[in-house]
C-alpha cells in the first residue's frame, strides 16, 4: 500500500508540473508545439535523453540480459552512444537551423519544402504514425508488466496473482501523461522529461546499490559466497562490507547460472558448476548479427518526436551538451540494468517460472523482493519515470503530425486560428492515447518488449537514409524519396510478417556463403533496400528546382 | 579536424566489432564481465570523441544562417515554394 501511495504522490507531482508549466504558455501554437525555440543545453540534454530512454532501456534491457546475457549492452547501448550523438551532430543541428529559419514544425514540413512535393506527407505521415504506435506500446506495456511484477502478492483478491493488473497501471499512466501534455504542451513535456530523467537516473543507481547489496547478503547467508585463503577457495562467512565488496560477491555467481544450479547439490556450488557462458559472453551470437545490430540506433535520425525536440533548441550550441553527454548517460542507465538482469540468472533470487517466462517482469520482481516498501515505491516511480518521459513526446508528436501535416496543411493554412490549431492538436492527442491504451489490452501486450522495440526501431532506421540524403545530397528527388519510403515500408512489412509479427524471438535474415550461414538483423535488408531505391530513382528522375537547391545548399562564399 | 573526428568515429565503429572478445568470460575488476567492461569503455571513448567534435569541429556557421525568423513570414516563404 505504501508503494502505491508513493507512486501516487509522484504522479501527482508530475501533474502539478504540467499544469504549472501551462502558466508559462504564451497561447500560440508555436509555443505549444515547439516551446518557442527556447530550450537551453541542460533541458535539451535531459529531454532528448529522457525521450530516447524508454521502458525498452530499463525493463527491456534487464529482461533481455536475463534471457540472453551481457551481450545486450554491446548490441544496443554502446552502439547507441556512437550513433545517437552522430545523428544529433549531422542531422539535428542542421535541421534545427533550417527549422528555425524556415518555420518547420514536423518532418513532413521539411520534406515537402526540400523536395517540392506537396503529397510526400500523405505517404510519410501514416508510416511514421504506424511506427510510433508500437513504440508507444513498448512504453505502456513495460509499465503494466513492471508494476505487475513488483506488486505480485500485495493485493490478494484483486487479481489471481495478487498484483495490480496491467490494464489499471496502463490506464493511470496514459491519463497522467495525457494531462500534462494536454496542458503543458512541449514546454511541459521538456520540463517533465527533465524531472523524470533525473528521477530515473538517480533511482536507477539507488536500485542498483540495493539489489547488489541485498543479493550479496543472501549469497553469504546461504553459504554460496567464496573467498581465497592461502590460495584455496573456502566458503565465506563474513558479511559484505559495502558496494564494491557486494559487487564482487554477486558477480562470482555469474558463471554459475540458475539454469544448471537446479540440477546440482549444495556442495557442488563453489566453482565446480559451469553455466553456459552465454550469460557473460556473446557465445552463440553471430558476429554478423552483432554488426548489423549497429544499424538500429540510426532510428533516432527519423524519430518524429526527436525531430520536434531538436526544433525546440534555443541555438545550435545547445546541442553540444547532448552530443557529448549522451553516451555517458546511456552507460549510467544501461550497465546497472544489464548487470541486474544477469544477476537474476544466478539463482541468488528465485525467479518463479511465471516471471522467468516473461522477462519484462524481472526488474519489477527483483525490486519488490530486494527492497522495502518505501524504497520499492520510489524505485517503481523511477521505472515509471523512464517510461513516461518517452510517452509524452510521442503523444505530442503524433498529435502535432495529424494537426499540422494533415488537417492544417490540406485543410488550408488560413482556415484555422492559432487557438483552433491547439484545440485540434489536443483532440488528436486524446485520440492517440485512447487508441494506444486499447491496443495495450490486446494480445500484442504478450510480445517481449525488447523484440517489439527492435522491430519498431528497425522501421525508423530504414528511413534514416532518406533524412541523411535530404540534408547532404543535392541529387535527391521527390520520386527517389517516394521510392525510398515505400520500399522501406514494404520490406519492413514483408519481413515483419515472415517473423510472424514479432512472435519468433531473435528472427534473422539468413544468407548462405559456401557452407556457412550468415545471420543478419532484418534492419540491414530494409536499410540497404531503402538506400538503393532512394538513390537509384533519384538518379533517373528530375531534381528539385535551382531555387530550392540554392535555398538548402547555398554557395559557400 | 572534422576529418579527424569522423576518422575516430569510424575507428570506434571498427573497435565495436570486437570479435576477438567473443568468448572471453573473464571478470574485469572482479565483477564486470569482460564484454560489458569493453563496451562500457567504448561508450566513454564515444563521449570523448564527441567532446572533440563539439570543441573543434562544431558547425558554428549555422548560427549565422538562422536569424530568429518570424514564424508567419517563414511559413509563407516555405510553403510558397512547396506546392
Boltz contact constraints between the chains, C-beta under 6 A:
constraints:
  - contact:
      token1: [A, 30]
      token2: [B, 71]
      max_distance: 6.0
  - contact:
      token1: [A, 70]
      token2: [B, 33]
      max_distance: 6.0
  - contact:
      token1: [A, 70]
      token2: [B, 35]
      max_distance: 6.0
  - contact:
      token1: [A, 70]
      token2: [B, 36]
      max_distance: 6.0
  - contact:
      token1: [A, 73]
      token2: [B, 36]
      max_distance: 6.0
  - contact:
      token1: [A, 73]
      token2: [B, 39]
      max_distance: 6.0
  - contact:
      token1: [A, 74]
      token2: [B, 39]
      max_distance: 6.0
  - contact:
      token1: [A, 78]
      token2: [B, 39]
      max_distance: 6.0
  - contact:
      token1: [A, 78]
      token2: [B, 42]
      max_distance: 6.0
  - contact:
      token1: [A, 78]
      token2: [B, 43]
      max_distance: 6.0
  - contact:
      token1: [A, 81]
      token2: [B, 43]
      max_distance: 6.0
  - contact:
      token1: [A, 81]
      token2: [B, 46]
      max_distance: 6.0
  - contact:
      token1: [A, 82]
      token2: [B, 12]
      max_distance: 6.0
  - contact:
      token1: [A, 82]
      token2: [B, 46]
      max_distance: 6.0
  - contact:
      token1: [A, 85]
      token2: [B, 50]
      max_distance: 6.0
  - contact:
      token1: [A, 93]
      token2: [B, 59]
      max_distance: 6.0
  - contact:
      token1: [A, 97]
      token2: [B, 62]
      max_distance: 6.0
  - contact:
      token1: [A, 97]
      token2: [B, 65]
      max_distance: 6.0
  - contact:
      token1: [A, 97]
      token2: [B, 66]
      max_distance: 6.0
  - contact:
      token1: [A, 100]
      token2: [B, 66]
      max_distance: 6.0
  - contact:
      token1: [A, 101]
      token2: [B, 66]
      max_distance: 6.0
  - contact:
      token1: [A, 101]
      token2: [B, 69]
      max_distance: 6.0
  - contact:
      token1: [A, 102]
      token2: [B, 74]
      max_distance: 6.0
  - contact:
      token1: [A, 102]
      token2: [B, 78]
      max_distance: 6.0
  - contact:
      token1: [A, 103]
      token2: [B, 71]
      max_distance: 6.0
  - contact:
      token1: [A, 103]
      token2: [B, 74]
      max_distance: 6.0
  - contact:
      token1: [A, 103]
      token2: [B, 75]
      max_distance: 6.0
  - contact:
      token1: [A, 103]
      token2: [B, 78]
      max_distance: 6.0
  - contact:
      token1: [A, 112]
      token2: [B, 82]
      max_distance: 6.0
  - contact:
      token1: [A, 113]
      token2: [B, 78]
      max_distance: 6.0
  - contact:
      token1: [A, 113]
      token2: [B, 82]
      max_distance: 6.0
  - contact:
      token1: [A, 118]
      token2: [B, 83]
      max_distance: 6.0
  - contact:
      token1: [A, 247]
      token2: [B, 31]
      max_distance: 6.0
  - contact:
      token1: [A, 248]
      token2: [B, 30]
      max_distance: 6.0
  - contact:
      token1: [A, 248]
      token2: [B, 31]
      max_distance: 6.0
  - contact:
      token1: [A, 251]
      token2: [B, 27]
      max_distance: 6.0
  - contact:
      token1: [A, 251]
      token2: [B, 31]
      max_distance: 6.0
  - contact:
      token1: [A, 277]
      token2: [B, 25]
      max_distance: 6.0
  - contact:
      token1: [A, 280]
      token2: [B, 25]
      max_distance: 6.0
  - contact:
      token1: [A, 280]
      token2: [B, 33]
      max_distance: 6.0
  - contact:
      token1: [A, 281]
      token2: [B, 23]
      max_distance: 6.0
  - contact:
      token1: [A, 281]
      token2: [B, 25]
      max_distance: 6.0
  - contact:
      token1: [A, 282]
      token2: [B, 22]
      max_distance: 6.0
  - contact:
      token1: [A, 287]
      token2: [B, 19]
      max_distance: 6.0
  - contact:
      token1: [A, 291]
      token2: [B, 17]
      max_distance: 6.0
  - contact:
      token1: [A, 316]
      token2: [B, 62]
      max_distance: 6.0
  - contact:
      token1: [A, 316]
      token2: [B, 63]
      max_distance: 6.0
  - contact:
      token1: [A, 320]
      token2: [B, 54]
      max_distance: 6.0
  - contact:
      token1: [A, 323]
      token2: [B, 50]
      max_distance: 6.0
  - contact:
      token1: [A, 323]
      token2: [B, 54]
      max_distance: 6.0
  - contact:
      token1: [A, 324]
      token2: [B, 47]
      max_distance: 6.0
  - contact:
      token1: [A, 324]
      token2: [B, 50]
      max_distance: 6.0
  - contact:
      token1: [A, 324]
      token2: [B, 51]
      max_distance: 6.0
  - contact:
      token1: [A, 324]
      token2: [B, 54]
      max_distance: 6.0
  - contact:
      token1: [A, 327]
      token2: [B, 43]
      max_distance: 6.0
  - contact:
      token1: [A, 327]
      token2: [B, 46]
      max_distance: 6.0
  - contact:
      token1: [A, 327]
      token2: [B, 47]
      max_distance: 6.0
  - contact:
      token1: [A, 328]
      token2: [B, 47]
      max_distance: 6.0
  - contact:
      token1: [A, 331]
      token2: [B, 40]
      max_distance: 6.0
  - contact:
      token1: [A, 331]
      token2: [B, 43]
      max_distance: 6.0
  - contact:
      token1: [A, 335]
      token2: [B, 40]
      max_distance: 6.0
